[in-house]
């Protein structure tokens, strides 16, 4: 296995030296996405977001990332999940599609897009009975769940809300996720700004601190993946 890995690296380096496109190129992304089979509801939601909220459409997660979230939920047999930051509902929809019929996604946001995005997409996919929306700050909703005694009862969480609040969201989710559950965190590379020393804005600094803390977080097994805008997977011990 070690030899084959070294051979793979040498082959990749030779290919790049000959002018082959890098794996993160637009062509590579187009190739990957052409092999993803989105549902009618997912495609409708993507198109609706791009046409209605064109300036904010970049906030949508990538199709490859959404597939990964769904397959992680399938792999651990998830039934009860958190979606921290709904936006137009792409992540909630993608996770709900992967859950059994009695599964539940608790999705939370301060903005209410039920009429325009959430309800039509969830009903189109036939998963509206699996999704509960909470219109309130995510930290307030998570604290409510803790006060209700729901610690260690959730299987999976996806975190994609205010970057300056990531640390608080993560620690609250850690109380709610069961051992063996997964917290997925979006935007941990932040368009490369986290490793650009000239970027010192509040969100970038908050993400740098968040990433550094996860490195030494003894509560989890950590993976950081160079996909989409950077995805952290935290597996609760």
C-alpha positions in Angstrom: 0.0 0.0 0.0 2.8 2.4 0.9 4.5 1.7 -2.5 1.3 2.3 -4.4 0.8 5.6 -2.6 4.3 6.8 -3.5 3.6 5.7 -7.1 0.4 7.7 -7.1 2.1 10.8 -5.8 4.9 10.6 -8.4 2.4 10.1 -11.2 0.4 13.1 -10.0 3.5 15.2 -9.9 4.6 14.2 -13.4 1.1 14.9 -14.7 1.1 18.4 -13.3 4.6 19.0 -14.7 3.2 18.1 -18.2 0.5 20.7 -17.8 -2.3 18.5 -16.7 -5.0 20.5 -14.9 -4.8 20.4 -11.0 -7.4 18.4 -9.1 -9.0 21.5 -7.7 -9.6 23.1 -11.2 -13.0 24.1 -12.6 -12.7 21.2 -15.0 -12.2 18.7 -12.2 -15.2 20.2 -10.3 -17.4 20.0 -13.5 -16.3 16.3 -13.9 -17.2 15.5 -10.3 -20.5 17.2 -10.4 -21.5 15.5 -13.7 -21.3 12.2 -11.7 -23.6 13.4 -8.9 -27.3 12.5 -9.4 -29.3 15.3 -7.7 -33.0 14.8 -7.0 -35.5 17.0 -8.7 -36.1 18.9 -5.4 -32.3 19.5 -4.9 -31.9 20.8 -8.4 -35.0 23.0 -8.1 -33.7 24.5 -4.8 -30.3 25.2 -6.3 -31.9 27.0 -9.3 -34.4 28.8 -7.2 -31.6 30.1 -4.9 -29.4 31.2 -7.8 -32.2 33.1 -9.6 -33.8 34.6 -6.5 -30.8 35.3 -4.3 -28.0 35.6 -6.9 -25.7 37.6 -4.7 -26.0 35.1 -1.9 -26.1 31.9 -3.9 -22.4 31.2 -3.2 -23.5 30.4 0.4 -25.0 27.1 -1.0 -22.9 24.0 -0.1 -21.4 22.1 -3.0 -23.2 19.0 -4.4 -20.2 16.8 -3.5 -20.3 18.1 0.1 -24.0 17.5 0.4 -23.6 13.9 -0.9 -20.9 13.4 1.7 -23.1 14.6 4.5 -25.9 12.3 3.4 -23.6 9.3 3.1 -22.1 10.0 6.5 -25.6 9.9 8.0 -26.3 6.6 6.2 -23.0 5.1 7.4 -23.7 5.8 11.1 -27.5 5.0 10.9 -28.4 8.6 11.9 -32.0 9.3 12.8 -31.9 12.6 14.7 -29.8 15.4 13.4 -29.1 19.1 13.8 -28.8 21.6 10.9 -27.3 24.8 12.2 -27.8 27.5 9.6 -30.7 26.6 7.2 -30.3 29.4 4.5 -32.5 28.1 1.7 -32.6 24.5 3.0 -30.1 22.6 0.8 -28.3 20.9 3.7 -31.4 20.1 5.6 -33.0 18.6 2.4 -29.9 16.6 1.6 -29.6 15.1 5.1 -33.3 14.4 5.4 -33.2 12.4 2.1 -30.6 10.1 3.7 -32.6 9.5 6.9 -35.1 6.7 7.5 -38.8 7.7 7.3 -39.0 8.3 11.0 -35.8 10.4 11.0 -35.8 14.0 12.0 -33.7 17.1 11.0 -33.9 20.0 13.3 -32.9 23.0 11.2 -32.4 26.5 12.6 -32.0 30.0 11.3 -33.0 33.6 12.2 -34.4 34.1 8.7 -37.7 32.5 7.7 -37.7 31.2 4.1 -40.5 28.6 4.6 -42.9 29.9 2.0 -40.4 30.6 -0.7 -37.8 27.8 -0.4 -38.2 25.3 2.5 -41.8 24.2 2.2 -41.9 23.8 -1.6 -38.5 21.9 -1.7 -39.3 19.7 1.3 -42.7 18.8 0.0 -41.4 18.1 -3.5 -38.9 15.7 -2.1 -41.5 14.0 0.2 -39.4 14.7 3.3 -41.4 17.6 4.9 -42.5 15.3 7.7 -38.8 14.7 8.6 -37.9 18.4 9.0 -38.6 20.7 11.9 -37.7 24.4 11.5 -36.7 26.6 14.4 -36.8 30.4 13.6 -34.4 31.7 16.3 -30.7 32.2 17.0 -29.1 28.8 16.8 -27.5 29.1 20.2 -30.9 29.7 21.8 -32.4 26.7 20.1 -29.4 24.4 21.1 -29.6 25.6 24.7 -33.3 24.9 24.7 -32.6 21.3 23.6 -30.0 20.9 26.4 -32.5 22.4 29.0 -35.0 19.7 27.8 -32.5 17.0 28.6 -31.7 16.0 25.0 -28.0 15.6 25.6 -26.3 12.7 23.7 -29.5 12.0 21.7 -28.5 13.4 18.3 -26.5 11.5 15.8 -25.2 14.1 13.4 -24.9 17.9 13.1 -24.0 20.2 10.3 -22.6 23.6 11.3 -22.9 26.5 8.7 -24.0 29.6 10.4 -22.3 32.8 11.9 -18.6 32.2 11.7 -17.9 34.3 14.8 -20.2 32.0 16.8 -18.7 28.7 15.6 -17.0 27.9 18.9 -20.2 28.3 20.8 -22.3 26.3 18.3 -19.7 23.5 18.3 -19.6 23.2 22.1 -23.3 23.2 22.4 -23.6 20.6 19.7 -21.0 18.5 21.4 -23.4 18.2 24.4 -26.2 17.1 22.2 -24.4 14.6 19.9 -24.0 11.1 21.1 -20.6 9.3 21.4 -19.8 8.0 17.9 -21.8 10.8 16.3 -20.4 13.4 13.9 -20.3 17.1 13.7 -19.5 18.5 10.2 -18.4 22.1 9.9 -18.4 24.1 6.7 -16.1 26.9 5.5 -13.1 26.1 7.6 -10.8 27.2 4.8 -12.8 30.4 4.2 -11.7 30.9 0.6 -8.0 30.5 1.7 -8.2 33.5 4.0 -7.4 31.5 7.1 -3.9 30.9 5.9 -3.4 34.4 4.4 -1.8 36.5 7.1 -3.0 39.7 5.5 -6.6 38.8 6.3 -7.4 39.9 9.8 -11.2 40.4 9.7 -13.4 39.2 12.6 -14.7 36.1 10.8 -11.3 34.9 9.5 -9.7 35.3 13.0 -12.7 33.4 14.5 -12.2 30.5 12.1 -8.5 30.4 12.7 -9.1 30.1 16.5 -11.8 27.5 15.9 -9.6 25.4 13.7 -6.6 25.6 16.1 -8.8 24.5 19.1 -10.0 21.5 17.2 -6.4 20.3 16.7 -6.0 19.8 20.4 -9.6 18.9 21.2 -9.4 15.6 23.1 -13.2 15.1 22.9 -13.1 14.2 19.1 -11.3 12.4 16.3 -10.6 15.1 13.7 -10.6 15.2 9.9 -10.2 18.3 7.8 -11.1 17.9 4.2 -10.0 20.1 1.3 -13.4 20.1 -0.5 -15.9 22.8 -1.1 -14.7 25.7 1.1 -13.1 23.3 3.6 -15.0 20.8 5.7 -14.1 19.6 9.2 -15.5 16.3 10.4 -15.4 15.9 14.2 -16.2 12.3 15.4 -17.2 12.5 19.0 -15.4 10.0 21.2 
